[in-house]
Amino acid sequence: MIKYEVIIYWSAENEAFIAEVPELPGCAADGATYQEALSNVETIIGEWIETARELGRSIPEPKGRLVFA
């Protein structure tokens, strides 16, 4: 279960739902549905953290919010 804040919104320009994780710079995903965007960003969060570890970068502690939309 993710512990980072996730903001999901509809983008008319992209014709998709966009899910952003403000605490993880550059961490975002999209999807045709709200649920798809959320599922995709959960995968991307894991990949973001894995990449940060591999590069020796710090990983921000989540602020404790689960999901905010």
C-alpha positions in Angstrom: 0.0 0.0 0.0 1.3 3.4 -0.9 1.8 6.0 1.7 2.6 9.0 -0.5 0.0 11.6 -1.3 -1.4 11.1 -4.8 -3.2 13.8 -6.7 -5.4 12.6 -9.6 -7.1 14.9 -12.1 -8.5 14.8 -15.6 -6.4 16.3 -18.3 -8.4 17.4 -21.4 -5.1 18.1 -23.2 -3.9 14.5 -22.7 -7.5 13.0 -22.7 -6.5 10.9 -19.6 -6.4 11.0 -15.9 -3.1 12.1 -14.5 -1.8 10.9 -11.1 1.0 12.9 -9.6 3.1 12.2 -6.4 4.2 15.7 -5.2 6.7 14.3 -2.7 8.6 12.3 -5.3 9.9 14.8 -8.0 8.9 13.7 -11.5 6.8 10.8 -10.3 3.6 10.7 -12.3 1.5 8.3 -14.4 -1.7 8.5 -16.5 -4.6 6.2 -17.3 -7.8 6.1 -19.3 -9.7 5.8 -16.0 -9.2 7.1 -12.5 -8.5 3.5 -11.2 -6.0 2.9 -14.1 -4.1 6.1 -13.3 -3.9 5.1 -9.6 -2.8 1.6 -10.4 -0.2 2.9 -12.8 1.2 5.4 -10.4 1.5 2.8 -7.7 3.8 0.9 -10.0 5.8 4.0 -10.9 6.2 4.9 -7.2 7.9 1.5 -6.7 10.1 2.1 -9.7 11.0 5.6 -8.5 12.1 4.3 -5.1 14.1 1.4 -6.7 15.9 3.8 -9.0 16.6 6.3 -6.2 18.2 3.5 -4.2 20.3 2.3 -7.1 21.6 5.8 -7.6 22.2 6.4 -3.9 19.7 9.2 -3.7 17.6 10.0 -0.7 14.0 8.8 -0.5 11.6 11.2 1.1 9.6 9.9 4.0 5.9 10.0 3.3 4.0 12.7 5.2 1.5 10.1 6.2 -1.3 10.8 3.8 -2.7 7.8 1.9 -4.5 9.0 -1.2 -5.8 12.5 -1.9 -7.8 13.3 -5.0 
